[in-house]
Amino acid sequence: MSIQTRRERERAEREQLIVKAARELAEAEGWDAVTTRRLAAEIEYSQPVLYSHFKGKDAIMAAVAVEGCAELALELRAARAAATGSRESLAAIGAAYTAFARRRPALYDAMFTHMVGLPFATPQAPPALQEAFGEILSAVRPVTAPGEDPGLLTETYWACLHGLTTLMRSGRLPEKAHDQRLQLLIDHFAAGTEAGRATTGRAPA
């Protein structure tokens, strides 16, 4: 192994260590507790070493968000693959998305609540963000009515999922009725497309 290769590997390992420490600290104490000084102490590196990898907390949170989107994409893909039928796939995506947010609240906040400087909804978005969105798109496209834009419909479905999840987590909506709200959302999405298929004679997916 060349010196350059070894240095690159060691640098990647340090970056992963920083991201891991930030995630663990945020899940335990919230993102307000995550500071470069605290992270440097946690990983036993100096702050200058930490800054040689990330410009600051926002850059670390962005790296956490990208990592989280990659994990979310895998979970959504598994949920969609296990479903049979378009309505079931849409429901599986909704349930998996909600479960992810419940299980990893700080990670979810880094991904979709805090400002982290990542380009969303553009071709410049990191691949992990595009993959997570693509999994939702794959579930929404089969229930897209003729003439509708599947991308816009996917954004709308995602916005609904995020809104329901966020309001539930903050206590603005009672958690006990979350599954019912999710079912209402899925029913309305599917019902509109089924009406469109009946009008056009298009067979369901």
C-alpha positions in Angstrom: 0.0 0.0 0.0 1.4 3.4 -1.0 1.8 6.2 1.5 -0.8 8.3 -0.4 -3.3 5.4 -0.3 -2.8 4.9 3.4 -3.2 8.6 4.2 -6.4 8.7 2.2 -7.8 5.7 4.1 -6.8 7.2 7.4 -8.5 10.4 6.5 -11.7 8.6 5.5 -11.6 6.7 8.8 -11.2 9.9 10.8 -14.1 11.5 8.9 -16.3 8.5 9.6 -15.3 8.7 13.3 -16.3 12.3 13.5 -19.7 11.7 11.8 -20.4 8.7 14.0 -19.6 10.7 17.2 -21.8 13.5 16.0 -24.7 11.1 15.4 -24.3 9.4 18.7 -24.1 12.7 20.7 -27.0 14.2 18.9 -29.2 11.1 19.5 -28.2 11.2 23.2 -28.4 14.9 23.9 -29.7 16.7 20.9 -28.0 18.7 18.2 -27.4 21.7 20.5 -24.9 19.6 22.4 -22.9 18.9 19.3 -20.1 21.4 19.1 -16.7 21.1 17.5 -15.0 21.4 20.9 -17.2 18.5 22.3 -16.6 16.3 19.3 -12.9 16.9 19.4 -12.9 15.7 23.0 -15.1 12.7 22.2 -12.9 11.4 19.4 -9.7 12.5 21.2 -8.4 14.7 18.3 -7.6 18.4 18.4 -10.0 20.9 17.0 -7.6 21.8 14.2 -7.6 18.2 13.1 -11.4 18.2 13.1 -11.4 21.4 11.1 -9.1 19.9 8.6 -11.9 17.5 7.7 -15.0 19.7 8.2 -15.4 23.5 8.1 -17.7 23.4 11.1 -20.8 21.9 12.7 -23.0 22.6 9.6 -20.6 20.6 7.4 -20.7 17.8 9.9 -24.5 17.8 10.0 -24.5 17.8 6.2 -22.4 14.7 6.2 -24.7 13.1 8.8 -27.7 14.0 6.6 -26.2 12.4 3.5 -25.4 9.2 5.5 -28.9 9.2 6.9 -30.5 9.5 3.4 -28.5 6.5 2.2 -29.8 4.5 5.1 -33.4 5.7 4.6 -33.1 4.8 0.9 -32.2 1.2 1.9 -35.1 0.9 4.3 -37.6 2.4 1.8 -36.3 0.0 -0.9 -36.7 -3.0 1.4 -40.3 -1.9 2.4 -41.3 -1.4 -1.2 -39.8 -4.7 -2.4 -41.8 -6.6 0.3 -45.1 -5.0 -0.8 -47.5 -6.4 -3.4 -49.5 -3.9 -5.5 -49.3 -0.1 -5.9 -51.4 0.8 -2.9 -49.5 -1.6 -0.6 -46.2 -0.2 -1.9 -47.3 3.4 -1.1 -48.5 2.3 2.4 -45.2 0.4 3.0 -43.2 3.5 2.1 -45.3 5.6 4.4 -44.9 3.2 7.3 -41.1 2.8 6.8 -40.6 6.5 6.5 -42.5 7.1 9.8 -40.7 4.3 11.6 -37.3 5.7 10.5 -38.2 9.2 11.9 -39.4 7.7 15.2 -36.4 5.5 15.6 -33.8 8.0 14.7 -35.1 11.5 15.6 -31.8 13.4 15.7 -30.7 11.9 12.4 -34.1 12.7 10.8 -33.8 16.3 12.0 -30.3 16.6 10.4 -31.8 15.3 7.1 -35.0 17.2 6.9 -35.4 19.8 9.6 -32.2 21.7 10.2 -30.5 23.9 7.6 -27.5 22.0 6.4 -26.6 23.6 3.1 -27.3 20.5 0.9 -28.9 21.0 -2.5 -32.3 19.3 -2.5 -34.4 18.8 -5.5 -31.7 19.6 -8.0 -29.4 17.5 -10.2 -26.6 18.6 -7.9 -28.1 16.8 -4.9 -25.8 14.1 -3.5 -26.6 10.6 -4.9 -28.0 9.5 -1.5 -30.6 12.2 -1.5 -31.6 11.3 -5.0 -31.8 7.6 -4.1 -34.1 8.3 -1.1 -36.4 10.5 -3.2 -36.3 7.9 -6.0 -37.6 5.2 -3.7 -40.6 7.3 -2.9 -41.0 8.2 -6.5 -41.0 4.5 -7.4 -44.0 4.0 -5.1 -45.9 7.1 -6.2 -45.4 6.7 -10.0 -47.8 3.7 -10.3 -50.6 5.7 -8.6 -50.0 8.8 -10.8 -53.1 9.6 -12.8 -52.8 10.4 -16.6 -51.6 14.0 -17.1 -50.1 14.3 -13.6 -46.4 15.0 -13.0 -45.1 12.0 -11.0 -42.2 14.2 -9.6 -44.6 16.8 -8.3 -46.9 14.2 -6.9 -44.0 12.5 -5.2 -42.9 15.8 -3.7 -46.5 16.3 -2.4 -46.6 12.8 -0.9 -43.2 13.3 0.8 -44.3 16.7 2.1 -47.4 15.1 3.6 -45.4 12.4 5.2 -42.9 14.9 6.6 -45.7 17.1 7.9 -47.6 14.3 9.6 -44.4 12.9 11.1 -43.1 16.2 12.3 -46.5 17.3 13.8 -46.8 14.0 15.5 -43.2 14.1 17.0 -43.8 17.6 18.3 -47.0 16.7 20.0 -49.1 19.0 17.7 -51.0 15.9 16.6 -51.9 12.9 18.8 -49.6 10.0 18.1 -52.3 7.4 18.6 -54.1 8.5 15.5 -51.0 8.7 13.2 -51.7 5.4 11.5 -55.2 6.5 10.7 -54.0 9.7 9.2 -51.4 7.9 7.2 -54.1 5.5 5.9 -56.3 8.5 4.9 -53.4 10.0 3.0 -52.8 6.8 1.1 -56.5 6.3 0.4 -56.9 9.7 -1.1 -53.8 9.4 -3.2 -54.9 6.0 -4.5 -58.6 7.0 -4.9 -57.8 9.9 -7.2 -55.8 7.7 -9.6 -58.3 4.9 -9.5 -60.9 7.4 -10.7 -58.6 8.6 -13.4 -58.0 5.0 -14.6 -61.7 4.3 -14.7 -62.2 7.3 -16.9 -59.4 6.5 -19.3 -59.7 2.7 -19.1 -56.1 2.4 -18.0 -55.5 -0.8 -16.0 -54.1 -0.4 -12.4 -50.4 -1.1 -11.8 
